[in-house]
Amino acid sequence: DGKLPEDICKEKNPPGKTSQKSKKSKDANLVKGKLKVKVVGALDLRGDDNGTSDPYAKLKIEGQKGEIQTKSIAKKTSVKWDHEGEFNIVLKEGETLWPIIADIYDSDRLGDDFLGRAEIDLNGVKSTPLTCIDQTISLVDKKKV
C-alpha cells in the first residue's frame, strides 16, 4: 500500500531492541551484546530502463563482524521486506558504536547496481534491554543506474 508501519516499537518483541543485557566478557574491558534489527521496506526507489528494480538491502556496522541481507524483490520500486536479523556486538568499554550502514542494490544478472545508502545512528541505543529506535531514513549517496 506504499506505507511503512509507524508503530513498530509497540510490538511485543520489536526489532531494534537489544535482546539481552550487555555483559562484560571474560576478556578485560569488553562489552558484548546483541542488536536485533528489522528492515521493513523501501519506498520510491529509482528504476532501471524498464522503470523497475529488483531491490535488496545489505546492512553492516563498521568494526563489527557479520552483515544482514534481505532477499531481492523483483520488478518493484517500493518494497516491503520485513526482514529480521541480529548483530553480535563486541565493544571495548567506553567505545562508541558506529552507525548501521544500509546499502540498497538492484539485483542484476550482470552485476548488482548501487541504488543508495542510509545510515542509522545508534546513539539512542542504550546498553540495557529493550531499547527501540523506529526511524524512516532517506537514502544518501544515490547514483544513477
Secondary structure as GFF3:
##gff-version 3
##sequence-region A 1 145
A	DSSP	three_ten_helix	8	10	.	.	.	ID=ss1
A	DSSP	beta_strand	23	24	.	.	.	ID=ss2
A	DSSP	beta_strand	30	42	.	.	.	ID=ss3
A	DSSP	beta_strand	55	61	.	.	.	ID=ss4
A	DSSP	beta_strand	68	69	.	.	.	ID=ss5
A	DSSP	beta_strand	79	92	.	.	.	ID=ss6
A	DSSP	beta_strand	100	106	.	.	.	ID=ss7
A	DSSP	beta_strand	113	120	.	.	.	ID=ss8
###
